[in-house]
């Protein structure tokens, strides 16, 4: 019971997220975020993903002067590189540990793979390993823009982190950190060695905690509970950006990204439990005509096989080449 109450207390706070990317950029990415936020209501329950369609009737609340940048947008998903506790084979969950040297290299390699894909906005979890991955990946991007984490936890934080140069803002990419994209909370398993835990509780029991959809570890989250918060946040905050033509990068974790992929690819609870994501390997989707089209595979193909040719990506690459010439 304590587990459920704790999870409900956390998820009840999800509507409090109020990032201000438009304030940072002075001119909104597309449509003022405050206006967009008023149009959405979370309808999720503990066992049902939210029924949210952020692209219905935008003209009712959005000024006519704001137009979509394009009829399609790129969505890039990256699972963070190897962390210090991954290396030690420990259950990490929501414990905030950084990347290993290998993890840093994986993040940089991921950045090289997406260096020609447009990025307007970055979302990460609140955990350092995901944030490091996003920042390191963007050091390889050909746009040469600087990712800057936005702070809206207080009025003072917003004021102190304000960028006053319009030219600098144009050369920056807003980064929104959200706890809803955190790794699944593993409860009493966090910090335990995985092999030793299997010896203590039995291989089958630990397998159920790690891979089943509905069964949570002691005082932790099931994948279903993780999916509720991650997908709700995706629909309420990220999908609207894609609907208005903004290109988005998400750097997060195995379980939060599996939850989002389950939603994007319409996987069943059985199918998602067998989905494995490689660390540091980007996965690309194109959002067009209110549909998500996968353009990459989570099983680790080469770059040539990951990114399918689209007219918009070709135009972006040409424009990028001209600006860097």
Buried (B, 14 or more C-beta within 10 A) or exposed (E): EEBEEBBEEBBEEBBEBEBBBBBBBEEBBBBBBEBBBEBBEBEBEEEEBBEBEBBEEBEEEBEEEBEBBBEBBBBBBBBBBBBBBBBEEBBBBBBBBBBBEBBBBBBBBBBBBBBBBBBBBBBBBBBBBBBBBBBBBBBBBBBEBEBBBBBBEEEEEBEEEEBEEEEEBEEBBBBBBBBBBBBBBBBEBBBBBBEEBBEEBEEEBBEBBBEBBEEBBEBBBBBBBBBBBBBBBBBBBBBBBBBBBBBBBBBBBBBBBBBBBBBBBEBEEEEBBEBEBBBBBBBBBBBBEEEBBBBBEBEEEEBEEBBEEBEBBEEBBEEBEEEEE
